[in-house]
Amino acid sequence: MPPRKKLSHAARVLRIYETLQSAPFVTPRDLMERFGVSRRTIYNDFETLEEADIPIYSEPGPDGEARWQLQFAARRNVITLGRGQIVPFGLAKLSLGFLAGTDLYQQLETIISRLQQGAPPEARKHLRELPKKIAVVPFGPKRYLKQADVLNELLSALLYDSKLRIRYRRPGKRAKEHVIAPLTLLLYREALYFIAAFDDEEGHLDRPLLFAVDRVLEASWLRKERFAYPEDYDPHSIIDGGFGLMGGGAEEEVEVLFDAEQAEYIRERHWHDSQKLRKSSDGRLRVNLKVNGLWGVYRWLMGHADTSEVVGPPALRAQVREALKKALARHGG
């Protein structure tokens, strides 16, 4: 059997790249045996591919050996999308228009642009016409152009499990500096929030808290200060149960009566997972909820103050009554 021909560095890197295009993964051991070179040489080849901006990455296999892969989107197979598949991306762009000017929005535009290249002409035409055929009606959206740098730092820290130093100002308070561990980015009513935790001196994370992105005055990604993302953490354990964005507090049973003319509107929507709706003997609609915290319910009911009556709990009924008294005093003249 003739001796195996030694390949040049360039030829070997090209063969590795071609293999990555067709195989689900390669291992350094396989490549060492195939090309008759050392492990260090193979890793030099991987570095060459990375320097050429080839998106490769490694994950440990069952035996602990690294499995090197090429990102799926970088394979030679062109991604082609039909009109029904590309429209959701356009809809996402319309819905996230309040993020215009931020890197997050620009990245979405880049993705859509690349997908358009593989789409048929008809699909590209539909995407151009989408802003006229589908309209997104904003309702008091927040703007994040001034927070573009804050968002970039926050997302970097979030993706790499690193701590974040922020200057944060709560309403009516002076700005304070905090070092936090970001856990979740939230999108709620055209506004961005994030859940983060403080850590104690021993590195244990406290109970997660809610922050509004637009109230962060400055942010700095602490690249070298990593934290262990808690495996038992679930953002829904904080969000679920609340009425709106967040819960908080003990579970409360809420009962509200809506006038008959408002009943159809209330019945058409899903307000909370715990909701129970039934028609009362006088024609009104009785709504029962079990929520963690009353603030979200209070704000909701104030939008229906003239067509609803709070039956319970007494604290919520009193809160609505006091708010209506103040409103009447302002408008009574």
N, C-alpha and C positions, 0 to 999 in steps of 0.2 A: 504494500500500500504506500503510495507516494506521500512524502511529508506534507502536512497541511501548510498551505501558502499563507504567510503573514500578510495581513492587510495593513495599509497605511492608516494613520489616525483618521484622516478625512473619510476614507472608504468605510472604516469600521463604524464611525459615527452615523454615516448614511445608512448602513445596514441596520443599525440599532433603531434608527428613526423609522425605517420601513417596517421593521418588526413590530414596533409600537403602534403603527397604523393598522395592522391586521390582527395582532394578538391582544387578548384582554389585559395581559401584563407580561413583564419579563422580570427575572430575578438576576442579581449579579452572578450567582453561582452558575446559572444556565449560560450566561454570556461569557463567563470565564472559560467554561468548557468548550463553547462553540468557537471562540476566537483564540484560545490558548494564551490568554494574558492574565495579569494579576487583578485582584479585586481593586487595588488602587487605580489601575489603568481604566477599569470600567467606570469607576466613580469620576475620574477625570473626563471620560466621555459624556457622562450625565451632566457634568458642569458645563461642558461645551454646548450641549443642547440648551441648557438653561440660559447661557449667555446669548444664545441666538434667539431668545424669547420663545422657545418651544415650550408650551405649558405642560410639563411633566411633573409628576409628584409620586411619592412612595407611601405605601401603607404596609404594616407588618402582616405577614401571612400566618396561617395556623402554626407553622413550625418556627415562627420568629424571623424568618428570612424576609427581607424587604421585597415588596412587589412594586415595581415601577410601572406607571401607567401614563398614558396620554389622555388629557382631558377629552371627553367625548366630543365636545363641540369643535375640537381642533382636528378631528379625523377628516380624511379627504372626502368622505361622503357629504355632499352638500345637503343642508337642511332645507327642504322645500315645504312651504306652507300654502294651503289653500285659503280661500277667502274666509271660510268659517273658522280657521285656526288663527289667522293673523288679526282678525277684528278684536279679540279679547285684549291683545297687547295695546291696540289703539285706545280701547276703552280704559285700560289702566293708565295710559298717558293722560287722558282727559280727566280722570278721577284724581290724579296726583298733580294736577296743574298748579296747586298752591305751593308746590315744592320747586317751581321753576327758578332757575338760577343756582340751585345747589348741585353738587356733584352727583347726588343720588338721582336726581331727575335727568341729568346729562347722561348718566350711565344707562338709564332706561331708554333714552333717545338713541344711544349707540346700539343697544341690543335690537331695537326695532329696525334701525337702519340696516343692520347686518341681515336680519331676517328678511327684509324686503328684497335683498339681493338674490335670495333663493326663491322668491315668490313669483308666480306667474303675473303677467301684466294686469289681468283682471283683479287679482288680489291687491296689487299696489294701487290700482284705481280706487277700490273700495276703501282702502286705508286713507287715501287723500280726502275722500268725500265724507269720512266718518264724522268730523266735527260738525258737519251740517245735518247729518242724518241721525246722530245721537248727541243729545245735549246733556251736560252735567250742570245742574243748578246748585251753585254754592250757597251756603248759609253761614255767613260770618266766619269764613276760613281765616286761619292765622297765616301770616307770611313769614318765610324763613330765609329770605335772601341775606339778611344781616347775620343769621345764625349758620351760614354755610360752613365756616371754619369749625364752629362748635359741632355741627353734625358730622363732619369728617373725623374729628377727634373721637367723638362718641362712638361712631360705627367701628372705627379701628380698635378701640378698647374692647368693644362688645364682641367683635369677631375673634380677637386674639386672647380673650380671658385676661385682660390687663386692667389695672386700676386706672381711674380717671380723677384728675384734680380739677375741681370746678369752683367758680364763684357763682353763687346762686342767690337770687333775691326772691323771697316770698312776698306776696302782696302786703304792702304797708310795713315791711320790715327792711332793715339794712342788709346789704349783700354780705354773705359769709362764705368762707372758703371751706371746702370739704374734700376729702379723699374717699372715693366710693368705688364699689365693684358693680359695674353695670350688668344687668341680667336680661332685660327684655325691652325692646322698643315697641311702643304701642301707637296705633293710629286710631283716633277717636274723633268723630265729627270734624274732619278736616283740620285736625291738630295733632301734633306729635308729643308723646309723653314717653318716659322710660321708667322702668322699675330698677332700683339699685339698692344695694345694702352697704352699710358701714361695716368695717371689720374692727375687732378689738385687738389688743396688743398681741394676742396669741394667734391671730389670723382667722378667728372664727367669725362668720358673717352673722350680723344681727338680722332682725326681721326686716324684710324688704320694704322700702318706702317708694312713694310715687313722686316724680319730678316732671315739670313741664319744660320741654326743650327751649321754648322762647324765653324762659326766665333764667336760663344759663347765660351769664354775661361773658364768661371766659371758660375754656376747657383745654386741658392738656393731657394727652395720652401718655401714661407712664409706661413706656415700652418694657422696661426691665422689672416692673413690679407686677408679676403675674399672680393670679389667685386661682384656687381650685374651684371651678364651676360646680356648684352643689348638684350631685346626681339626683337627690330627692326633691329638688326644686321644680315646681310646676306653676307657671304664671296664672293658670286658671284657678288655682287654689286661692289666689288673691282677688282675681277679677270676678269669678263666679259667685253668685249670691248677692252681689251688689246690684243696685239699680242704676245702670249707666257705667261709668268708667271703673270705679273701685267700690269695694265694700267697706268693711271696717266696722267694728262694734258688734254687739250681740245681735242675734237674729230677731227680727221684729215681724209681727203679723199685722198686715195692713188691710183695711177694708174701706172701699170707696164706692159711693153710689154716683153713677153718671146719669144725667137726664136722658129721656128717651130719644130726643133728637140727636144726641151725641153718641148713642149706643152703637149705631152701625159703624161709625168711624173707629171707635175703640175696639170693636169686635174684629175689624178687618186686619189689625196689626198684632204682631207678637211683641209684647212689651217686656216680658220676663218669663224665664223657664217655669216659675212656680205659679203663674197666673191661673186663676179659675174664674170663669165668667158665667154668670147665670142671670136670667131675667127676674126682677123683683115683682112682687104682686102689684105694685103701683106703676109698672111699665119701665121703671128705671133699670139700668144694668148694674149689677153688683159685681165688683172686682175684688178678689182676694189675692194677696201676695205674701210671700215670706222672703224678706230681704235682710241683708246685713248692712245696716246703716240707713238712715232716713233722708239724708240730704238729697240724693238723686230723685227720690220719690217726691219730695217737697218741691224741687224745681220743676218736675214734670207736672204736678198738680196745679202749680201757679199758672201754667199755661191754659188750664181748663177751669179756672177759679169760678167762672160764671155758670158752669154746667156740671159741677161736681160737688159732692159733700163728703168730707172725711168722717167715717164712722169711728175708726180707731187706727192706731192707738191714741189715747188722749193727748200725748205730747205732740204728735203730728197735727192733730186737730187744733190745738192751742196755737201752734206755730203758724198755721195757715190763717187762723182768725186774727192774730196780731199783725200779720203782714197785710191783710185786707183792711184792718183798721187804719194802718199807716197810709195805705193807698187812698182810702176814703178821705182821710184828713188832708191829703195833698190835692185831691180833686173835688172835694166837697163844696168849695166856694163857687 
